[in-house]
């Protein structure tokens, strides 16, 4: 009981509410991407998947927040979930689990070795951002494909999202879900019955290691997690004044738990960025030293919702597929916008980033390897060619040569 005394002393209603809201936003937005990625998957495996990412996020959020007295908010990789929407149908689920496990172990090595900053600094930021933007672009565009089937529903959600972005940007996705559900209820679009409370039992899947699945899924998952989640996640902590902990221990803890939970469907856990800002800001508590309560509060809500994953998924299944597609697409808008801005920010790497974006968005497959891998490879090749000594000398010579008349 003594171990909990500091927590009870530091607890405050704003911090508890901030943590609960951050978790609910994760379920309202990023969880929809998992729901989409699991289309056609046996329901028991989907329930296990949601159970693992929720329980893992909750456990890590509580332990790390208490350990470092910092609001550490852990979540599953949203861009990784979106990536799986196109990649998961190309492999068997045991092969995907094998790729998750390899990605978790590799990320763990990066965490304990302290090479995170070195890897991120060597990988051109524009290229990794372009790969992420390319992966997500085609998926978000599907929102407009379903619009003709439900113009009122999708159109209303579209308007609600941008009103929310203007008036309450942190909770815009929650507002879209509420508006979409309300329109669906009033229009009689819900299917099935309200489910009874059910507790979820995780399902074990024996990993199968296939090199193509590891390259197609494991490598992109690791890259988008390090660049698309850990970099902004650490930036949120630093911008809020938290200089400790360093990235290494957080990466090691999260990837170790991800690897342990991989056979139950966990595709990767990492530091949250968008929802973390709710827990690290002044609104959670005026005293930064007491905001860690928000991380604990959010973790507890994760555990509760994770145990009821079957019920949560049954509620989502009642919603029209157009609502799910629109909600998932709109939830990705900020991520795509940031990725596109980051990919074009460096003029010297703009051409290489454009190559990466086009290839990643193309959906191409060559030698059994998907567009995300080839986008990264072609982008790095273009970067190497553009930054080579020969290229720089030729460019300098061209600029120095006098103009010739025709």
C-alpha positions as a LaTeX table, in Angstrom:
\begin{tabular}{lrrr}
\hline
Residue & $x$ (\AA) & $y$ (\AA) & $z$ (\AA) \\
\hline
Unk1 & 0.00 & 0.00 & 0.00 \\
Unk2 & 2.93 & 2.32 & 0.76 \\
Unk3 & 3.99 & 2.15 & $-2.89$ \\
Unk4 & 0.66 & 3.66 & $-3.91$ \\
Unk5 & 0.72 & 6.48 & $-1.34$ \\
Unk6 & 2.63 & 8.95 & $-3.59$ \\
Unk7 & 0.21 & 8.22 & $-6.44$ \\
Unk8 & $-2.83$ & 8.82 & $-4.24$ \\
Unk9 & $-1.25$ & 12.00 & $-2.94$ \\
Unk10 & $-0.44$ & 13.33 & $-6.41$ \\
Unk11 & $-3.74$ & 12.25 & $-8.01$ \\
Unk12 & $-6.02$ & 14.99 & $-9.34$ \\
Unk13 & $-9.24$ & 14.99 & $-11.31$ \\
Unk14 & $-7.78$ & 16.86 & $-14.36$ \\
Unk15 & $-4.92$ & 14.34 & $-14.66$ \\
Unk16 & $-7.25$ & 11.34 & $-14.30$ \\
Unk17 & $-9.64$ & 12.75 & $-16.90$ \\
Unk18 & $-6.77$ & 13.62 & $-19.28$ \\
Unk19 & $-5.50$ & 10.03 & $-19.20$ \\
Unk20 & $-8.99$ & 8.59 & $-19.73$ \\
Unk21 & $-9.65$ & 10.92 & $-22.68$ \\
Unk22 & $-6.31$ & 10.06 & $-24.31$ \\
Unk23 & $-7.17$ & 6.35 & $-24.18$ \\
Unk24 & $-10.71$ & 6.87 & $-25.46$ \\
Unk25 & $-9.33$ & 8.86 & $-28.41$ \\
Unk26 & $-7.04$ & 5.92 & $-29.23$ \\
Unk27 & $-10.07$ & 3.64 & $-29.32$ \\
Unk28 & $-12.09$ & 6.11 & $-31.37$ \\
Unk29 & $-9.41$ & 6.61 & $-34.03$ \\
Unk30 & $-6.37$ & 4.30 & $-34.31$ \\
Unk31 & $-8.38$ & 1.22 & $-33.28$ \\
Unk32 & $-10.46$ & 1.65 & $-36.43$ \\
Unk33 & $-7.31$ & 1.06 & $-38.48$ \\
Unk34 & $-6.81$ & $-2.28$ & $-36.73$ \\
Unk35 & $-10.46$ & $-3.10$ & $-37.41$ \\
Unk36 & $-9.90$ & $-2.36$ & $-41.10$ \\
Unk37 & $-6.65$ & $-4.32$ & $-41.30$ \\
Unk38 & $-8.33$ & $-7.40$ & $-39.84$ \\
Unk39 & $-11.05$ & $-7.65$ & $-42.50$ \\
Unk40 & $-11.59$ & $-11.33$ & $-43.28$ \\
Unk41 & $-9.68$ & $-12.46$ & $-40.19$ \\
Unk42 & $-11.39$ & $-14.88$ & $-37.75$ \\
Unk43 & $-13.09$ & $-12.87$ & $-35.02$ \\
Unk44 & $-11.19$ & $-14.67$ & $-32.26$ \\
Unk45 & $-7.86$ & $-13.50$ & $-33.72$ \\
Unk46 & $-9.12$ & $-9.91$ & $-34.00$ \\
Unk47 & $-10.31$ & $-9.97$ & $-30.39$ \\
Unk48 & $-6.92$ & $-11.32$ & $-29.32$ \\
Unk49 & $-5.16$ & $-8.61$ & $-31.36$ \\
Unk50 & $-7.12$ & $-5.82$ & $-29.66$ \\
Unk51 & $-6.62$ & $-7.49$ & $-26.26$ \\
Unk52 & $-2.83$ & $-7.60$ & $-26.67$ \\
Unk53 & $-2.32$ & $-4.02$ & $-27.84$ \\
Unk54 & $-4.67$ & $-2.71$ & $-25.13$ \\
Unk55 & $-3.25$ & $-4.77$ & $-22.27$ \\
Unk56 & 0.32 & $-4.10$ & $-23.43$ \\
Unk57 & $-0.30$ & $-0.35$ & $-23.71$ \\
Unk58 & $-1.99$ & $-0.26$ & $-20.31$ \\
Unk59 & 0.71 & $-2.28$ & $-18.55$ \\
Unk60 & 3.55 & $-0.22$ & $-20.02$ \\
Unk61 & 1.80 & 3.10 & $-19.40$ \\
Unk62 & 1.28 & 2.30 & $-15.72$ \\
Unk63 & 4.72 & 0.79 & $-15.06$ \\
Unk64 & 6.75 & 3.40 & $-16.95$ \\
Unk65 & 4.77 & 6.38 & $-15.61$ \\
Unk66 & 5.26 & 5.16 & $-12.03$ \\
Unk67 & 8.90 & 4.27 & $-12.65$ \\
Unk68 & 9.95 & 7.64 & $-14.12$ \\
Unk69 & 7.24 & 9.90 & $-12.62$ \\
Unk70 & 6.59 & 11.13 & $-16.16$ \\
Unk71 & 3.33 & 10.82 & $-18.13$ \\
Unk72 & 4.49 & 8.00 & $-20.42$ \\
Unk73 & 1.64 & 7.23 & $-22.82$ \\
Unk74 & 2.10 & 4.00 & $-24.79$ \\
Unk75 & $-0.08$ & 2.99 & $-27.73$ \\
Unk76 & 0.00 & 0.73 & $-30.74$ \\
Unk77 & 1.54 & 2.04 & $-33.96$ \\
Unk78 & $-1.21$ & 3.83 & $-35.93$ \\
Unk79 & 0.84 & 4.10 & $-39.16$ \\
Unk80 & 1.85 & 0.47 & $-38.64$ \\
Unk81 & $-1.83$ & $-0.48$ & $-38.42$ \\
Unk82 & $-2.56$ & 1.40 & $-41.63$ \\
Unk83 & 0.37 & $-0.31$ & $-43.33$ \\
Unk84 & $-1.09$ & $-3.70$ & $-42.39$ \\
Unk85 & $-4.36$ & $-2.88$ & $-44.16$ \\
Unk86 & $-2.64$ & $-3.49$ & $-47.49$ \\
Unk87 & 0.12 & $-5.89$ & $-46.39$ \\
Unk88 & $-1.66$ & $-8.29$ & $-44.05$ \\
Unk89 & $-3.82$ & $-9.91$ & $-46.77$ \\
Unk90 & $-0.65$ & $-10.86$ & $-48.70$ \\
Unk91 & 0.67 & $-13.27$ & $-46.04$ \\
Unk92 & $-0.69$ & $-15.85$ & $-43.65$ \\
Unk93 & $-1.29$ & $-14.69$ & $-40.10$ \\
Unk94 & 1.43 & $-16.96$ & $-38.62$ \\
Unk95 & 3.91 & $-15.38$ & $-41.07$ \\
Unk96 & 2.74 & $-11.91$ & $-40.03$ \\
Unk97 & 3.23 & $-12.87$ & $-36.36$ \\
Unk98 & 6.76 & $-14.02$ & $-37.20$ \\
Unk99 & 7.44 & $-10.62$ & $-38.79$ \\
Unk100 & 6.02 & $-8.85$ & $-35.70$ \\
Unk101 & 8.35 & $-10.88$ & $-33.49$ \\
Unk102 & 11.42 & $-10.11$ & $-35.58$ \\
Unk103 & 10.54 & $-6.39$ & $-35.63$ \\
Unk104 & 10.09 & $-6.41$ & $-31.86$ \\
Unk105 & 13.42 & $-8.11$ & $-31.21$ \\
Unk106 & 15.27 & $-5.86$ & $-33.66$ \\
Unk107 & 13.76 & $-2.75$ & $-32.08$ \\
Unk108 & 14.69 & $-4.08$ & $-28.63$ \\
Unk109 & 18.32 & $-4.35$ & $-29.75$ \\
Unk110 & 18.17 & $-0.75$ & $-30.97$ \\
Unk111 & 16.77 & 0.33 & $-27.61$ \\
Unk112 & 19.30 & $-1.43$ & $-25.36$ \\
Unk113 & 22.26 & $-0.55$ & $-27.60$ \\
Unk114 & 21.41 & 3.15 & $-27.55$ \\
Unk115 & 21.63 & 3.43 & $-31.35$ \\
Unk116 & 18.20 & 5.04 & $-31.81$ \\
Unk117 & 19.52 & 8.56 & $-32.34$ \\
Unk118 & 22.26 & 7.31 & $-34.69$ \\
Unk119 & 19.84 & 5.36 & $-36.88$ \\
Unk120 & 17.33 & 8.19 & $-37.05$ \\
Unk121 & 20.06 & 10.71 & $-37.88$ \\
Unk122 & 21.44 & 8.54 & $-40.72$ \\
Unk123 & 18.05 & 7.77 & $-42.29$ \\
Unk124 & 16.96 & 10.86 & $-44.28$ \\
Unk125 & 13.90 & 12.23 & $-42.52$ \\
Unk126 & 12.25 & 13.21 & $-45.79$ \\
Unk127 & 12.46 & 9.70 & $-47.20$ \\
Unk128 & 11.01 & 7.97 & $-44.14$ \\
Unk129 & 8.23 & 10.60 & $-44.01$ \\
Unk130 & 7.51 & 10.10 & $-47.72$ \\
Unk131 & 7.27 & 6.33 & $-47.25$ \\
Unk132 & 4.74 & 6.84 & $-44.47$ \\
Unk133 & 2.75 & 9.35 & $-46.54$ \\
Unk134 & 2.72 & 7.01 & $-49.52$ \\
Unk135 & 1.53 & 4.06 & $-47.47$ \\
Unk136 & $-1.30$ & 6.04 & $-45.90$ \\
Unk137 & $-2.34$ & 8.06 & $-48.95$ \\
Unk138 & $-4.08$ & 5.28 & $-50.84$ \\
Unk139 & $-5.91$ & 4.15 & $-47.76$ \\
Unk140 & $-7.20$ & 7.61 & $-46.83$ \\
Unk141 & $-8.36$ & 8.13 & $-50.43$ \\
Unk142 & $-10.75$ & 5.18 & $-50.01$ \\
Unk143 & $-12.91$ & 7.44 & $-47.86$ \\
Unk144 & $-14.00$ & 9.26 & $-51.02$ \\
Unk145 & $-14.60$ & 5.96 & $-52.83$ \\
Unk146 & $-17.33$ & 5.06 & $-50.30$ \\
Unk147 & $-18.83$ & 8.56 & $-50.32$ \\
Unk148 & $-21.29$ & 7.90 & $-53.21$ \\
Unk149 & $-22.83$ & 5.00 & $-51.25$ \\
Unk150 & $-23.49$ & 7.14 & $-48.15$ \\
Unk151 & $-23.12$ & 10.81 & $-49.18$ \\
Unk152 & $-25.01$ & 12.23 & $-46.18$ \\
Unk153 & $-23.14$ & 10.14 & $-43.62$ \\
Unk154 & $-19.64$ & 10.61 & $-45.05$ \\
Unk155 & $-20.25$ & 14.26 & $-45.98$ \\
Unk156 & $-21.48$ & 15.10 & $-42.47$ \\
Unk157 & $-18.45$ & 13.39 & $-40.92$ \\
Unk158 & $-16.15$ & 15.29 & $-43.30$ \\
Unk159 & $-17.64$ & 18.64 & $-42.25$ \\
Unk160 & $-17.60$ & 17.65 & $-38.56$ \\
Unk161 & $-13.92$ & 16.76 & $-38.75$ \\
Unk162 & $-12.81$ & 20.15 & $-40.04$ \\
Unk163 & $-15.07$ & 22.01 & $-37.64$ \\
Unk164 & $-13.47$ & 19.95 & $-34.90$ \\
Unk165 & $-9.99$ & 20.68 & $-36.23$ \\
Unk166 & $-10.79$ & 24.38 & $-35.99$ \\
Unk167 & $-12.56$ & 24.43 & $-32.63$ \\
Unk168 & $-11.25$ & 21.45 & $-30.62$ \\
Unk169 & $-8.39$ & 19.84 & $-32.58$ \\
Unk170 & $-7.41$ & 17.30 & $-29.90$ \\
Unk171 & $-10.88$ & 15.79 & $-29.84$ \\
Unk172 & $-11.79$ & 16.13 & $-33.51$ \\
Unk173 & $-11.79$ & 12.37 & $-34.15$ \\
Unk174 & $-14.01$ & 11.73 & $-31.13$ \\
Unk175 & $-16.40$ & 14.38 & $-32.44$ \\
Unk176 & $-16.45$ & 12.71 & $-35.86$ \\
Unk177 & $-17.28$ & 9.35 & $-34.26$ \\
Unk178 & $-20.12$ & 10.89 & $-32.24$ \\
Unk179 & $-21.54$ & 12.72 & $-35.27$ \\
Unk180 & $-21.21$ & 9.67 & $-37.51$ \\
Unk181 & $-22.85$ & 7.38 & $-34.96$ \\
Unk182 & $-25.68$ & 9.88 & $-34.46$ \\
Unk183 & $-26.35$ & 10.15 & $-38.20$ \\
Unk184 & $-26.23$ & 6.34 & $-38.49$ \\
Unk185 & $-28.70$ & 5.88 & $-35.63$ \\
Unk186 & $-31.13$ & 8.51 & $-36.95$ \\
Unk187 & $-30.88$ & 7.04 & $-40.44$ \\
Unk188 & $-31.45$ & 3.47 & $-39.23$ \\
Unk189 & $-28.04$ & 2.34 & $-40.49$ \\
Unk190 & $-27.00$ & 0.30 & $-37.46$ \\
Unk191 & $-27.05$ & $-3.49$ & $-37.79$ \\
Unk192 & $-27.35$ & $-6.19$ & $-35.15$ \\
Unk193 & $-28.08$ & $-5.77$ & $-31.46$ \\
Unk194 & $-26.27$ & $-4.12$ & $-28.58$ \\
Unk195 & $-23.83$ & $-6.78$ & $-27.34$ \\
Unk196 & $-23.71$ & $-8.13$ & $-23.81$ \\
Unk197 & $-20.61$ & $-7.58$ & $-21.71$ \\
Unk198 & $-17.99$ & $-10.18$ & $-22.66$ \\
Unk199 & $-14.46$ & $-10.78$ & $-21.44$ \\
Unk200 & $-11.79$ & $-11.63$ & $-23.98$ \\
Unk201 & $-9.51$ & $-14.66$ & $-23.95$ \\
Unk202 & $-6.32$ & $-14.15$ & $-26.04$ \\
Unk203 & $-5.57$ & $-16.67$ & $-28.79$ \\
Unk204 & $-2.06$ & $-18.03$ & $-29.37$ \\
Unk205 & $-0.63$ & $-18.14$ & $-32.91$ \\
Unk206 & 2.63 & $-20.02$ & $-33.45$ \\
Unk207 & 4.98 & $-17.71$ & $-35.40$ \\
Unk208 & 6.19 & $-18.80$ & $-38.83$ \\
Unk209 & 9.30 & $-17.07$ & $-40.12$ \\
Unk210 & 9.27 & $-16.17$ & $-43.81$ \\
Unk211 & 11.91 & $-13.83$ & $-45.20$ \\
Unk212 & 9.49 & $-12.10$ & $-47.57$ \\
Unk213 & 7.03 & $-11.41$ & $-44.75$ \\
Unk214 & 9.86 & $-10.13$ & $-42.55$ \\
Unk215 & 11.06 & $-7.73$ & $-45.27$ \\
Unk216 & 7.55 & $-6.74$ & $-46.38$ \\
Unk217 & 6.03 & $-6.28$ & $-42.92$ \\
Unk218 & 8.72 & $-6.39$ & $-40.22$ \\
Unk219 & 11.09 & $-3.83$ & $-41.77$ \\
Unk220 & 8.42 & $-1.21$ & $-42.62$ \\
Unk221 & 6.81 & $-1.67$ & $-39.17$ \\
Unk222 & 10.15 & $-0.96$ & $-37.51$ \\
Unk223 & 10.94 & 2.04 & $-39.72$ \\
Unk224 & 7.55 & 3.75 & $-39.31$ \\
Unk225 & 7.59 & 3.08 & $-35.55$ \\
Unk226 & 11.04 & 4.61 & $-35.06$ \\
Unk227 & 10.52 & 7.60 & $-37.34$ \\
Unk228 & 6.76 & 8.11 & $-37.24$ \\
Unk229 & 6.09 & 7.35 & $-33.56$ \\
Unk230 & 9.24 & 7.44 & $-31.43$ \\
Unk231 & 10.67 & 10.65 & $-32.89$ \\
Unk232 & 7.49 & 12.75 & $-32.42$ \\
Unk233 & 6.69 & 10.93 & $-29.17$ \\
Unk234 & 10.03 & 11.89 & $-27.64$ \\
Unk235 & 9.59 & 15.41 & $-29.02$ \\
Unk236 & 6.29 & 15.73 & $-27.13$ \\
Unk237 & 8.01 & 14.76 & $-23.87$ \\
Unk238 & 10.95 & 17.09 & $-24.46$ \\
Unk239 & 8.75 & 20.03 & $-25.51$ \\
Unk240 & 6.77 & 19.57 & $-22.30$ \\
Unk241 & 9.97 & 19.97 & $-20.29$ \\
Unk242 & 10.76 & 16.32 & $-19.52$ \\
Unk243 & 14.47 & 15.64 & $-20.08$ \\
Unk244 & 14.27 & 12.13 & $-18.63$ \\
Unk245 & 13.94 & 9.30 & $-19.41$ \\
Unk246 & 16.05 & 8.86 & $-22.52$ \\
Unk247 & 14.57 & 7.06 & $-25.52$ \\
Unk248 & 16.62 & 3.88 & $-25.07$ \\
Unk249 & 14.91 & 2.42 & $-21.97$ \\
Unk250 & 11.43 & 3.29 & $-23.25$ \\
Unk251 & 12.14 & 1.63 & $-26.61$ \\
Unk252 & 13.60 & $-1.44$ & $-24.88$ \\
Unk253 & 10.63 & $-1.86$ & $-22.54$ \\
Unk254 & 8.02 & $-1.34$ & $-25.28$ \\
Unk255 & 9.67 & $-3.60$ & $-27.85$ \\
Unk256 & 10.27 & $-6.36$ & $-25.27$ \\
Unk257 & 6.58 & $-6.39$ & $-24.33$ \\
Unk258 & 5.67 & $-6.23$ & $-28.04$ \\
Unk259 & 7.80 & $-9.30$ & $-28.74$ \\
Unk260 & 6.28 & $-11.23$ & $-25.82$ \\
Unk261 & 2.74 & $-10.39$ & $-26.99$ \\
Unk262 & 3.44 & $-10.91$ & $-30.72$ \\
Unk263 & 2.13 & $-14.53$ & $-30.76$ \\
Unk264 & $-1.20$ & $-13.18$ & $-29.49$ \\
Unk265 & $-1.39$ & $-10.65$ & $-32.35$ \\
Unk266 & 0.48 & $-7.56$ & $-31.10$ \\
Unk267 & 2.02 & $-5.75$ & $-34.09$ \\
Unk268 & 4.00 & $-3.24$ & $-32.04$ \\
Unk269 & 3.78 & $-0.86$ & $-29.08$ \\
Unk270 & 5.46 & 2.52 & $-28.95$ \\
Unk271 & 5.38 & 5.97 & $-27.44$ \\
Unk272 & 2.21 & 7.88 & $-28.35$ \\
Unk273 & 2.49 & 11.36 & $-29.79$ \\
Unk274 & $-0.90$ & 12.99 & $-30.43$ \\
Unk275 & $-2.70$ & 11.53 & $-27.42$ \\
Unk276 & 0.42 & 11.98 & $-25.28$ \\
Unk277 & 0.13 & 15.74 & $-25.70$ \\
Unk278 & $-3.15$ & 15.61 & $-23.75$ \\
Unk279 & $-1.37$ & 14.06 & $-20.76$ \\
Unk280 & 1.85 & 16.10 & $-20.85$ \\
Unk281 & 0.31 & 19.55 & $-21.19$ \\
Unk282 & $-0.77$ & 22.15 & $-18.65$ \\
Unk283 & $-4.38$ & 20.98 & $-18.86$ \\
Unk284 & $-3.47$ & 17.68 & $-17.16$ \\
Unk285 & $-1.98$ & 19.51 & $-14.16$ \\
Unk286 & $-0.24$ & 22.79 & $-13.46$ \\
Unk287 & 2.64 & 20.92 & $-11.82$ \\
Unk288 & 4.61 & 18.84 & $-14.36$ \\
Unk289 & 5.77 & 16.53 & $-11.58$ \\
Unk290 & 2.17 & 15.40 & $-10.97$ \\
Unk291 & 1.15 & 14.80 & $-14.58$ \\
Unk292 & 2.40 & 11.20 & $-14.47$ \\
Unk293 & $-0.96$ & 10.39 & $-12.90$ \\
Unk294 & $-2.47$ & 10.88 & $-16.37$ \\
Unk295 & $-0.22$ & 8.11 & $-17.73$ \\
Unk296 & $-1.37$ & 5.78 & $-14.96$ \\
Unk297 & $-5.03$ & 6.73 & $-15.45$ \\
Unk298 & $-4.84$ & 6.11 & $-19.20$ \\
Unk299 & $-3.15$ & 2.76 & $-18.58$ \\
Unk300 & $-5.94$ & 1.63 & $-16.26$ \\
Unk301 & $-8.59$ & 2.52 & $-18.86$ \\
Unk302 & $-6.59$ & 0.56 & $-21.45$ \\
Unk303 & $-6.65$ & $-2.51$ & $-19.19$ \\
Unk304 & $-10.41$ & $-2.25$ & $-18.63$ \\
Unk305 & $-11.25$ & $-1.79$ & $-22.33$ \\
Unk306 & $-8.76$ & $-4.48$ & $-23.34$ \\
Unk307 & $-10.43$ & $-7.05$ & $-21.12$ \\
Unk308 & $-13.70$ & $-6.19$ & $-22.88$ \\
Unk309 & $-12.24$ & $-6.21$ & $-26.39$ \\
Unk310 & $-14.96$ & $-8.56$ & $-27.65$ \\
Unk311 & $-17.69$ & $-6.13$ & $-26.57$ \\
Unk312 & $-15.84$ & $-3.11$ & $-28.01$ \\
Unk313 & $-15.44$ & $-4.85$ & $-31.37$ \\
Unk314 & $-19.08$ & $-5.93$ & $-31.40$ \\
Unk315 & $-20.09$ & $-2.29$ & $-30.96$ \\
Unk316 & $-17.87$ & $-1.29$ & $-33.89$ \\
Unk317 & $-19.36$ & $-4.10$ & $-35.99$ \\
Unk318 & $-22.79$ & $-2.52$ & $-35.63$ \\
Unk319 & $-21.63$ & 0.60 & $-37.47$ \\
Unk320 & $-21.92$ & 0.93 & $-41.29$ \\
Unk321 & $-18.72$ & 0.07 & $-43.17$ \\
Unk322 & $-18.80$ & 3.51 & $-44.77$ \\
Unk323 & $-18.67$ & 5.11 & $-41.32$ \\
Unk324 & $-15.64$ & 3.00 & $-40.38$ \\
Unk325 & $-13.87$ & 3.84 & $-43.66$ \\
Unk326 & $-14.56$ & 7.57 & $-43.29$ \\
Unk327 & $-13.53$ & 7.63 & $-39.63$ \\
Unk328 & $-10.29$ & 5.79 & $-40.35$ \\
Unk329 & $-9.48$ & 8.03 & $-43.33$ \\
Unk330 & $-10.16$ & 11.25 & $-41.43$ \\
Unk331 & $-8.14$ & 10.03 & $-38.44$ \\
Unk332 & $-5.14$ & 9.73 & $-40.79$ \\
Unk333 & $-5.41$ & 13.25 & $-42.20$ \\
Unk334 & $-3.08$ & 14.92 & $-39.64$ \\
Unk335 & $-0.53$ & 12.11 & $-39.94$ \\
Unk336 & $-0.50$ & 12.32 & $-43.75$ \\
Unk337 & $-0.27$ & 16.13 & $-43.67$ \\
Unk338 & 2.69 & 16.04 & $-41.28$ \\
Unk339 & 4.39 & 13.30 & $-43.29$ \\
Unk340 & 3.95 & 15.18 & $-46.59$ \\
Unk341 & 5.26 & 18.39 & $-45.03$ \\
Unk342 & 8.25 & 16.56 & $-43.58$ \\
Unk343 & 8.98 & 14.79 & $-46.84$ \\
Unk344 & 9.21 & 18.04 & $-48.81$ \\
Unk345 & 10.88 & 20.22 & $-46.17$ \\
Unk346 & 14.46 & 19.54 & $-47.31$ \\
Unk347 & 14.96 & 20.90 & $-50.83$ \\
Unk348 & 18.06 & 18.72 & $-51.43$ \\
Unk349 & 16.08 & 15.54 & $-50.70$ \\
Unk350 & 12.83 & 16.58 & $-52.34$ \\
Unk351 & 13.33 & 14.49 & $-55.50$ \\
Unk352 & 14.31 & 11.40 & $-53.52$ \\
Unk353 & 11.32 & 11.89 & $-51.22$ \\
Unk354 & 9.00 & 12.23 & $-54.22$ \\
Unk355 & 10.31 & 8.94 & $-55.64$ \\
Unk356 & 9.71 & 7.27 & $-52.28$ \\
Unk357 & 6.19 & 8.66 & $-52.05$ \\
Unk358 & 5.19 & 7.63 & $-55.59$ \\
Unk359 & 6.56 & 4.10 & $-55.27$ \\
Unk360 & 5.08 & 3.59 & $-51.80$ \\
Unk361 & 1.67 & 4.85 & $-52.94$ \\
Unk362 & 1.72 & 2.77 & $-56.13$ \\
Unk363 & 0.96 & $-0.52$ & $-54.41$ \\
Unk364 & 3.55 & $-2.27$ & $-56.60$ \\
Unk365 & 4.95 & $-5.72$ & $-55.81$ \\
Unk366 & 8.21 & $-7.14$ & $-57.18$ \\
Unk367 & 9.89 & $-10.44$ & $-56.25$ \\
Unk368 & 7.25 & $-10.85$ & $-53.56$ \\
Unk369 & 8.28 & $-7.59$ & $-51.86$ \\
Unk370 & 5.74 & $-4.81$ & $-51.37$ \\
Unk371 & 5.61 & $-1.12$ & $-52.20$ \\
Unk372 & 6.78 & 0.07 & $-48.77$ \\
Unk373 & 10.08 & $-1.78$ & $-49.11$ \\
Unk374 & 10.65 & $-0.70$ & $-52.71$ \\
Unk375 & 9.67 & 2.90 & $-51.91$ \\
Unk376 & 12.33 & 3.00 & $-49.20$ \\
Unk377 & 14.91 & 1.31 & $-51.45$ \\
Unk378 & 14.29 & 3.52 & $-54.50$ \\
Unk379 & 14.22 & 6.62 & $-52.32$ \\
Unk380 & 17.55 & 5.78 & $-50.68$ \\
Unk381 & 19.05 & 5.00 & $-54.09$ \\
Unk382 & 17.90 & 8.37 & $-55.44$ \\
Unk383 & 19.25 & 10.07 & $-52.31$ \\
Unk384 & 22.64 & 8.37 & $-52.75$ \\
Unk385 & 22.83 & 9.37 & $-56.42$ \\
Unk386 & 21.84 & 12.96 & $-55.74$ \\
Unk387 & 24.27 & 13.32 & $-52.82$ \\
Unk388 & 27.18 & 11.52 & $-54.49$ \\
Unk389 & 30.46 & 13.38 & $-55.14$ \\
Unk390 & 30.02 & 12.97 & $-58.90$ \\
Unk391 & 26.55 & 14.50 & $-58.76$ \\
Unk392 & 27.74 & 17.45 & $-56.66$ \\
Unk393 & 30.71 & 18.08 & $-58.97$ \\
Unk394 & 28.51 & 17.93 & $-62.07$ \\
Unk395 & 26.01 & 20.31 & $-60.47$ \\
Unk396 & 28.80 & 22.73 & $-59.48$ \\
Unk397 & 30.32 & 22.59 & $-62.96$ \\
Unk398 & 26.97 & 23.27 & $-64.57$ \\
Unk399 & 26.38 & 26.31 & $-62.37$ \\
Unk400 & 29.91 & 27.59 & $-63.02$ \\
Unk401 & 29.86 & 27.15 & $-66.80$ \\
Unk402 & 29.15 & 30.29 & $-68.88$ \\
Unk403 & 25.90 & 30.49 & $-70.79$ \\
Unk404 & 26.20 & 29.57 & $-74.46$ \\
Unk405 & 24.14 & 31.09 & $-77.20$ \\
Unk406 & 22.25 & 28.85 & $-79.68$ \\
\hline
\end{tabular}
